[in-house]
Amino acid sequence: TFGLHPEATVRAEAISAGICQFATLEGAVQTVILAMQHGIPVARIELLDDVQMDACMRYSKLEGFAVMPTLFFEFHGSEAAVAEQAGQMRAITEEFGGSAFEWATKPEDRTRLWKARHAAYYAAKAMSPGKEVFATDACVPISRLADCVLETKADADATGLVAPIVGHVGDGNFHLCVLFDP
């Protein structure tokens, strides 16, 4: 007899988180593209550009990070699998100029690594008190992610907008947090 148990859940044996900073936004985004092309099973890949990272560092009073484009990673699976995934990701980040790759498995250490990303909206809003945030939402195929992110960044810079970039880039999705005076 075959039976289903709707209360049953599958949980990852281990979860690890990582962070890596890049000299260029292009290097960060190219890392994401190659990781996806190689099929590394990353649960989450998030991006903060240099403007957003600076805002997050100031807002959350973070130390030990640089004002650089930054990727945040999360890996799920067995202890051996998450270690292997982190190792594969580290190799790819190095290929595109990533530095200070750090990863952790303890919940408190994972929370510390992801603190900047979790405060992104409030950090952007705090950049210019009195201004509001208009968030955009773009989703493109991974193969076009670098072109779209870099062109968007260039357009924002050319217009003089204060518009940090944050994204769920592992699925080709990113946002501008455009600050404006209502």
C-alpha positions in Angstrom: 0.0 0.0 0.0 1.3 3.4 -0.9 0.5 6.3 1.4 1.2 10.0 1.4 2.0 12.1 4.5 1.2 15.7 3.7 2.9 16.8 7.0 6.2 15.4 5.9 8.8 17.9 4.9 12.3 17.5 3.4 15.0 19.5 5.1 18.5 20.2 4.0 21.0 18.4 6.3 23.3 21.4 6.1 23.0 25.1 5.0 26.0 27.3 4.3 26.2 30.9 3.3 28.9 32.7 1.5 29.9 36.2 0.5 32.4 37.5 -2.1 33.4 41.0 -3.2 34.5 42.0 -6.7 36.5 44.8 -8.2 33.9 45.2 -10.9 30.2 44.8 -11.3 30.8 42.9 -14.5 33.0 40.3 -12.6 30.3 39.7 -10.1 27.6 39.2 -12.7 29.8 37.0 -14.9 30.4 34.8 -11.9 26.6 34.3 -11.6 26.3 33.4 -15.3 29.1 30.9 -15.1 27.8 29.3 -11.9 24.4 28.8 -13.5 25.9 27.4 -16.7 27.9 24.9 -14.7 24.8 23.8 -12.8 26.0 24.6 -9.4 23.0 24.0 -7.2 23.1 27.4 -5.4 19.9 28.0 -3.3 20.3 31.8 -3.5 22.6 34.2 -5.2 22.1 37.9 -4.3 23.9 41.0 -5.6 24.5 44.4 -4.1 26.4 46.9 -6.3 29.0 49.2 -4.8 26.4 52.0 -4.0 24.1 49.6 -2.3 26.9 47.9 -0.4 28.1 51.3 0.9 24.6 52.2 2.0 24.3 48.8 3.8 27.6 49.2 5.5 26.7 52.6 6.8 23.1 51.7 7.8 24.1 48.5 9.6 27.4 49.7 10.8 29.2 46.8 9.2 32.9 46.4 9.4 35.2 44.1 7.5 33.8 44.7 4.1 34.8 47.0 1.3 32.6 49.3 -0.8 32.6 46.9 -3.8 30.0 44.9 -5.8 29.2 41.9 -3.6 27.6 38.5 -4.1 25.8 36.6 -1.4 25.4 32.8 -1.7 23.4 30.2 0.1 23.9 26.4 -0.4 21.7 23.5 0.8 22.4 19.8 1.0 24.6 17.4 2.9 27.7 18.7 4.7 29.9 17.3 1.9 27.7 18.8 -0.8 27.6 22.3 0.6 31.4 22.2 1.1 31.8 21.1 -2.5 29.4 23.8 -3.8 31.2 26.5 -1.9 34.5 25.3 -3.2 33.2 25.3 -6.8 31.8 28.8 -6.3 35.1 30.0 -4.8 37.0 28.8 -7.9 34.5 30.7 -10.2 34.7 33.9 -8.1 38.5 33.9 -8.4 38.2 33.6 -12.2 36.3 36.9 -12.3 38.3 38.9 -9.8 36.4 37.9 -6.6 38.2 38.5 -3.3 37.7 37.8 0.3 35.4 34.8 -0.3 34.0 33.8 3.0 31.5 31.1 3.9 30.0 29.8 7.1 27.7 27.0 8.3 26.7 28.2 11.8 23.4 30.1 11.8 24.9 33.1 13.6 27.8 33.3 11.2 25.4 33.0 8.2 23.2 35.8 9.6 26.3 38.0 10.0 27.4 37.4 6.4 23.9 38.2 5.0 23.2 41.2 7.3 24.0 43.7 4.5 21.6 42.0 2.1 18.8 41.8 4.6 18.9 45.5 5.3 19.1 46.7 1.6 15.8 48.5 1.3 16.1 50.4 4.6 19.8 51.2 3.9 18.9 52.6 0.4 16.2 54.7 2.0 18.6 56.0 4.6 21.0 57.3 1.9 18.8 60.4 1.4 16.5 61.2 4.4 13.2 62.6 3.2 13.3 60.9 -0.2 11.2 57.9 -1.2 12.3 54.7 -2.9 10.9 53.6 -6.2 11.9 50.0 -6.8 12.1 48.6 -10.3 12.0 44.9 -11.2 13.8 43.5 -14.2 14.1 39.8 -15.0 16.1 38.6 -18.0 17.6 35.3 -19.2 20.8 34.5 -17.3 22.7 34.8 -20.6 21.7 38.5 -20.9 22.1 39.3 -17.2 25.5 41.0 -17.5 24.5 43.2 -20.4 21.3 44.3 -18.8 22.8 45.0 -15.3 25.8 46.9 -16.8 23.6 48.9 -19.2 21.2 49.8 -16.4 24.0 50.9 -14.1 25.5 53.1 -16.9 22.1 54.6 -17.6 21.5 55.4 -13.9 25.0 56.9 -13.6 24.5 59.0 -16.8 21.2 60.5 -15.5 22.6 61.3 -12.1 20.0 59.2 -10.4 20.9 57.7 -7.0 19.7 54.2 -7.8 21.6 51.4 -6.1 21.2 47.9 -7.6 20.2 44.9 -5.6 19.1 41.6 -7.1 18.2 38.0 -6.9 20.6 37.4 -9.7 20.6 33.6 -9.5 17.3 33.7 -11.4 18.1 36.7 -13.6 16.2 39.2 -11.4 17.4 42.6 -10.2 16.1 45.9 -8.9 17.0 49.5 -8.9 16.1 51.4 -5.7 15.6 54.8 -7.3 15.6 57.6 -4.6 13.4 60.6 -5.4 11.9 63.6 -3.8 8.1 63.1 -3.7 
